[in-house]
Amino acid sequence: LGKCSSCETPDEWLAGNTEIQVADRDQGQTENNIAQEVSNRWSTWPNGVVKYTIHSSLTLEDTSEILKAFDEYHKKTCIRFEPWQEGDTDFVSIEVDENVCGFANVCKIGGPQVVMFGKDCRNMKTMIHQLGHALCLGHEHQRPDRDSYLNFSSCSNNPKKIRSFRRPMGLYDYNSQMHAQCNSCKGGFPSREGVNICGPDATPGLSVLDSDNINYIYNCQGCHRHRWIPAVALLNEDFVNMHNFGYETQEGNPINTCRALYGSTILSGMYNHSQNTCYIADGDAAFEIEEKFVEVLTFPGGLLGEDCSEYKLVNRRTAPLNSLIRAGNIANDVMYDWTSYPSYSSLSVGNGERVKSIGKWWVLNERHVANTANFAVEKMGTRSSEFEVLSCSFNEMCMIKKIFDSENYVHENY
């Protein structure tokens, strides 16, 4: 993290052990020690609101980095960091400790808890990582299935495997801010082709999957309510929540959106339910990715939600980038800070016939867009400049109707 590569948060805390965290906090306190209720493991912050204080020892530069970390969460999730007020009993105290790179209590433990950075790690990325712990995120490189993605054979002291509070175990995320820097015994040596950077080296802020994990844990609504579900864990309700936006095969079967881990990249494509695979394009080639590396896009609450948030396909030339649904990142320094987005198009295949396809579109640094999207068609990859993208915004007519209905209710009951 930054120039430091260590997070000193104890493994026992990462396993969600609230009792140990409370005991460690209160150890040695004999004055004004108010007993806190110790809840079960994995206690989240109600409504995603985290109250905080910033210690007076922090510099203006420290505070600027903290606020930038807050902004990452505010832009990409429903989490809100709000200043502590008199009467708030549960809060995070953000402090400096020059004996650590980063350190934080995991989840909400009840009463005051800490998020710390120090040494030469006093930067936004370290703060994003430690705030992630406070929000119940564990370490990606300590996932129980990490040996399928990392090699520790040359290491004598491997990081312990820990099951963290997260959505059903899905795609491995080399880009996660919760992943240690790789190519070391701390973060492991990537075993997948093309991966040469991890964690803070791979993305400037929260990765796409970091955001998705937070939005799942806190059941975020509005334009954060879409869910990518692992293909191996799909339930009946998930099939109900799939929507194909009118996209069908020539045989009339629905085409749903999926994303898959392919080499160092997470790409979007077409979900094949009968095979439980994701059909993706990579340049001029097309591939079927097996289900353990696949997630499927769902929309709990429908395309038009009760809060008037609406998912729909829009012209990629006119859509604001911050309204678009993202698929994933790439863990390779040649394509640092590129993000893939699902793309939708009707493509000519000869003889005047057209087929529907879902592919990927690349955007650099959340500003610079590729001119074409890449699609899988008839076992080949092809590119097109004519395509739509998936957007979410609030439907104005729906909101007006809600206001009108509310006013009528008040009038009728006055």
C-alpha positions in Angstrom: 0.0 0.0 0.0 1.8 3.1 -1.2 5.5 2.5 -0.6 4.5 0.2 2.3 3.2 -3.3 1.6 1.9 -4.4 4.9 -1.5 -4.2 6.6 -1.1 -4.9 10.3 -4.8 -5.8 11.0 -4.7 -9.1 12.9 -6.0 -12.3 11.2 -8.4 -12.9 14.2 -10.0 -9.5 13.5 -10.2 -10.3 9.7 -12.2 -13.4 10.7 -14.8 -11.2 12.2 -14.1 -11.9 15.8 -15.9 -8.9 17.5 -15.2 -10.2 21.0 -11.4 -10.1 20.5 -11.5 -6.7 19.0 -13.5 -5.2 21.9 -11.3 -6.9 24.4 -8.2 -5.6 22.7 -9.6 -2.1 22.6 -10.7 -2.1 26.3 -7.6 -3.8 27.7 -6.1 -1.8 30.5 -8.9 0.7 30.6 -10.0 1.3 34.2 -11.5 4.8 34.0 -14.6 5.9 32.1 -14.8 2.4 30.6 -18.4 2.0 29.4 -19.3 -1.6 28.8 -20.2 -2.1 25.1 -22.7 -4.7 23.9 -20.7 -7.4 22.0 -22.8 -8.5 19.0 -22.3 -11.4 16.7 -19.6 -11.4 14.1 -19.9 -9.3 10.9 -22.0 -6.4 12.3 -22.4 -3.8 9.5 -23.1 -0.1 9.8 -26.9 0.6 9.8 -28.0 2.1 6.4 -24.3 2.2 5.4 -23.7 5.4 7.4 -20.3 5.5 9.2 -19.7 8.3 11.7 -16.1 9.4 12.0 -13.7 11.7 13.8 -10.3 12.8 12.5 -7.6 13.0 15.2 -6.0 16.4 15.7 -2.5 15.0 15.0 -3.3 14.5 11.3 -1.9 17.1 8.9 -3.9 18.9 6.1 -2.3 16.6 3.6 -3.5 13.5 5.7 -7.0 15.0 5.8 -7.0 15.5 2.0 -6.1 11.9 1.4 -8.8 10.8 3.8 -11.4 12.9 2.0 -10.3 11.5 -1.4 -10.8 8.0 0.0 -14.3 8.9 1.3 -15.1 10.3 -2.2 -14.3 6.9 -3.8 -16.8 5.2 -1.6 -19.4 8.0 -2.1 -19.1 7.8 -5.9 -19.2 4.0 -6.3 -21.3 2.7 -3.4 -24.1 3.8 -1.1 -21.7 4.1 1.9 -21.7 7.6 3.5 -19.1 8.8 5.9 -20.5 11.5 8.2 -18.8 13.6 10.9 -19.3 12.4 14.5 -21.9 14.4 16.5 -22.7 14.5 20.2 -24.6 11.4 21.1 -23.1 9.1 18.5 -21.8 6.0 20.3 -20.5 4.0 17.4 -17.9 5.7 15.3 -14.5 5.4 13.6 -11.6 7.4 14.9 -9.1 8.1 12.1 -5.6 8.4 13.5 -1.9 8.3 12.6 0.4 5.6 14.1 4.0 5.7 12.8 4.5 2.1 14.0 2.2 0.7 11.3 1.5 1.1 7.6 -2.2 0.4 8.0 -4.4 -1.0 10.8 -8.2 -1.1 11.4 -11.0 -2.7 13.3 -13.1 -5.0 11.1 -16.8 -4.3 10.8 -18.7 -2.4 13.4 -17.6 -3.6 16.8 -19.8 -1.2 18.9 -18.5 2.0 20.5 -15.3 3.7 19.3 -13.0 1.9 16.9 -9.9 2.9 14.9 -8.7 3.3 11.4 -5.0 4.1 11.2 -2.3 4.8 8.7 1.4 5.7 9.3 5.0 5.6 8.1 5.1 6.5 4.3 1.6 4.9 3.8 -0.3 8.1 4.7 -2.2 8.2 1.3 -5.6 7.6 -0.2 -5.0 4.0 -1.2 -4.0 3.0 2.3 -7.1 4.7 3.7 -9.4 3.1 1.1 -8.0 -0.3 2.2 -8.4 0.3 6.0 -11.9 1.8 5.6 -12.7 -1.4 3.6 -11.9 -3.4 6.8 -14.1 -1.1 8.8 -16.9 -1.9 6.3 -16.3 -5.7 6.7 -14.0 -6.4 3.7 -11.2 -8.9 4.2 -8.1 -9.5 2.2 -8.5 -10.8 -1.3 -5.2 -12.7 -1.2 -6.3 -14.5 1.9 -9.5 -16.0 0.3 -9.9 -19.7 0.9 -9.6 -20.3 -2.9 -6.6 -18.1 -3.4 -4.3 -21.0 -4.3 -6.1 -21.2 -7.7 -4.8 -17.7 -8.5 -1.6 -17.2 -6.5 1.6 -19.3 -6.0 3.3 -19.3 -2.6 5.5 -22.3 -3.3 8.8 -20.3 -2.8 7.6 -18.8 0.5 8.2 -20.2 4.0 5.5 -18.1 5.7 2.3 -17.8 3.7 -0.6 -15.5 4.6 -3.4 -17.5 6.4 -6.5 -18.3 4.4 -9.6 -16.5 5.9 -13.2 -16.5 4.9 -14.4 -13.0 5.1 -17.9 -11.4 5.0 -18.7 -10.9 1.4 -21.2 -11.8 -1.3 -21.2 -15.5 -2.4 -17.6 -16.2 -3.4 -17.3 -15.0 -7.0 -14.6 -13.8 -9.3 -11.1 -13.5 -7.9 -10.0 -9.8 -8.0 -6.4 -9.1 -8.5 -7.3 -5.4 -8.8 -8.9 -5.2 -5.4 -7.7 -2.5 -3.1 -8.0 -5.3 -0.5 -5.3 -7.3 -2.3 -1.7 -7.0 -1.2 0.9 -6.1 -3.8 1.8 -9.3 -5.6 5.1 -10.8 -6.8 6.1 -11.2 -3.2 5.4 -13.6 -0.3 3.0 -11.1 1.2 0.6 -11.0 -1.8 1.7 -14.1 -3.7 2.9 -14.7 -7.2 0.0 -14.6 -9.8 -0.5 -17.9 -11.5 -2.8 -16.6 -14.3 -1.3 -15.6 -17.6 -0.9 -11.8 -18.0 -1.3 -10.8 -14.4 1.7 -8.7 -13.3 0.3 -6.2 -10.9 -2.2 -6.5 -8.0 -4.0 -4.4 -5.4 -2.9 -0.8 -5.1 -0.5 -1.2 -8.0 -3.4 -2.3 -10.3 -6.1 0.4 -9.8 -6.1 4.0 -8.6 -9.2 3.5 -6.3 -11.9 1.0 -5.6 -12.0 -1.8 -8.2 -15.3 -2.6 -9.9 -15.6 -5.8 -7.7 -14.7 -3.9 -4.5 -17.7 -1.6 -5.2 -19.9 -4.6 -6.1 -18.9 -6.4 -2.8 -19.8 -3.3 -0.7 -23.1 -2.8 -2.5 -24.0 -6.4 -1.9 -23.0 -6.4 1.8 -25.0 -3.2 2.5 -27.9 -4.1 0.1 -27.4 -0.8 -1.6 -30.4 0.4 -3.7 -31.0 3.0 -6.4 -28.4 2.7 -9.2 -26.3 0.4 -6.9 -28.9 -2.3 -6.7 -27.8 -4.5 -9.6 -26.0 -7.7 -8.6 -23.5 -9.9 -10.3 -24.2 -13.4 -9.1 -21.7 -16.3 -9.5 -23.0 -18.8 -12.1 -22.3 -21.7 -9.7 -24.6 -20.1 -7.0 -27.6 -19.0 -9.1 -31.0 -19.4 -7.4 -34.5 -19.4 -8.9 -35.0 -15.8 -7.8 -31.8 -14.8 -9.7 -33.3 -16.1 -12.9 -36.4 -14.0 -12.3 -34.1 -11.0 -11.8 -32.2 -11.5 -15.1 -33.3 -9.2 -18.0 -32.2 -9.4 -21.6 -33.4 -6.0 -22.9 -35.1 -7.7 -25.8 -31.9 -9.5 -26.8 -32.5 -13.0 -28.1 -30.7 -15.6 -30.2 -32.0 -16.5 -33.7 -33.7 -19.4 -32.0 -35.6 -17.1 -29.7 -33.6 -17.8 -26.5 -32.9 -14.9 -24.2 -29.4 -13.4 -24.2 -28.3 -12.3 -20.7 -25.3 -10.4 -19.6 -22.3 -12.1 -17.9 -18.8 -11.3 -17.0 -15.8 -13.7 -16.8 -12.2 -13.8 -15.5 -10.1 -14.3 -18.6 -6.4 -14.2 -18.1 -5.7 -10.9 -16.3 -9.0 -9.3 -17.4 -12.6 -9.3 -16.3 -14.7 -9.1 -19.5 -18.5 -8.9 -20.2 -20.2 -11.2 -22.7 -23.3 -13.5 -23.3 -24.4 -16.0 -20.7 -25.2 -19.5 -22.0 -27.5 -21.0 -19.3 -27.5 -24.5 -20.8 -23.7 -24.7 -20.6 -23.3 -22.3 -17.6 -20.6 -20.5 -19.6 -19.9 -16.9 -20.6 -19.2 -16.3 -24.3 -16.7 -13.5 -24.6 -14.6 -11.9 -27.3 -10.9 -11.1 -27.1 -9.8 -9.3 -30.3 -10.5 -11.6 -33.3 -11.1 -14.7 -31.1 -14.1 -15.9 -29.1 -14.1 -18.1 -26.0 -16.5 -20.0 -23.8 -15.5 -19.4 -20.1 -16.5 -22.2 -17.6 -18.9 -21.4 -14.8 -16.5 -21.2 -11.9 -15.0 -18.1 -13.6 -18.4 -16.5 -14.5 -20.9 -14.2 -12.9 -24.4 -13.2 -14.3 -25.9 -9.7 -14.1 -29.3 -9.5 -12.2 -31.6 -6.6 -11.3 -33.4 -7.3 -8.0 -36.6 -5.1 -8.0 -36.8 -5.0 -11.8 -35.4 -2.6 -14.4 -37.6 0.2 -12.9 -37.3 0.1 -9.2 -39.7 1.3 -6.5 -37.4 4.2 -5.9 -37.6 5.1 -9.7 -34.1 4.0 -10.5 -34.2 2.7 -14.0 -31.7 0.5 -15.9 -31.8 0.8 -19.7 -29.7 0.6 -22.8 -28.6 4.0 -24.2 -26.5 5.4 -27.0 -22.9 5.2 -25.9 -22.1 8.6 -27.5 -24.6 10.5 -25.3 -24.5 8.6 -22.1 -22.7 10.1 -19.1 -19.9 7.7 -18.1 -20.7 8.0 -14.4 -24.2 6.5 -15.1 -22.9 3.3 -16.8 -22.7 -0.2 -15.3 -19.1 -1.5 -15.2 -17.9 -5.1 -15.7 -14.3 -5.1 -14.4 -10.7 -4.1 -14.6 -7.4 -5.5 -16.0 -4.4 -6.5 -13.8 -1.7 -5.7 -16.2 0.6 -2.6 -16.2 0.3 -2.2 -20.0 -3.4 -1.4 -19.6 -3.3 0.3 -16.2 -6.7 1.9 -15.2 -8.7 0.5 -18.1 -12.3 -0.5 -17.2 -14.5 -2.8 -19.2 -18.2 -2.0 -19.7 -21.0 -4.3 -21.1 -21.9 -3.3 -24.7 -24.9 -4.3 -26.8 -25.2 -4.4 -30.6 -27.0 -5.9 -33.6 -24.3 -7.2 -36.0 -24.4 -8.2 -39.6 -23.2 -11.8 -40.3 -23.6 -11.9 -44.1 -26.6 -12.7 -46.3 -28.3 -9.7 -44.8 -28.8 -11.4 -41.5 -28.2 -9.7 -38.2 -27.5 -11.2 -34.8 -27.7 -9.7 -31.3 -24.5 -9.9 -29.2 -23.2 -8.6 -25.8 -19.6 -7.7 -25.6 -17.1 -5.3 -23.9 -16.2 -1.7 -24.3 -13.0 -0.2 -22.8 -12.7 3.1 -21.0 -9.4 4.6 -19.8 -9.2 6.6 -16.5 -13.0 7.0 -16.5 -12.6 9.6 -19.3 -11.1 8.3 -22.5 -13.3 5.9 -24.5 -12.5 3.3 -27.1 -14.1 4.0 -30.5 -15.3 0.4 -30.9 -16.6 -2.5 -28.7 -15.6 -6.1 -29.1 -18.2 -8.8 -29.6 -18.3 -12.6 -30.0 -20.2 -13.7 -33.1 -20.1 -17.2 -34.8 -17.0 -18.3 -32.9 -15.1 -15.2 -33.8 -14.4 -11.8 -32.3 -15.5 -8.7 -34.2 -15.6 -5.0 -33.5 -18.3 -2.4 -34.1 -18.6 1.3 -33.5 -22.4 1.1 -33.4 -23.5 -0.2 -30.0 -25.4 0.7 -26.8 -24.3 0.6 -23.2 -26.1 -0.1 -20.0 -27.0 3.0 -17.9 -28.9 3.7 -14.7 -30.6 6.9 -13.8 -33.8 8.1 -12.1 -36.9 8.1 -14.2 -38.4 11.6 -14.0 -42.0 10.6 -14.8 -41.9 8.0 -12.1 -40.6 10.5 -9.6 -43.3 13.0 -10.6 -46.0 10.4 -10.2 -44.6 9.5 -6.7 -44.8 13.2 -5.7 -48.3 13.5 -7.2 -49.6 10.3 -5.4 -48.1 11.5 -2.1 -49.8 14.9 -2.4 -53.1 13.3 -3.2 -52.7 11.0 -0.1 -52.0 13.9 2.1 -55.0 15.8 0.7 -57.4 12.9 1.1 -56.3 12.3 4.7 -56.3 16.0 5.7 
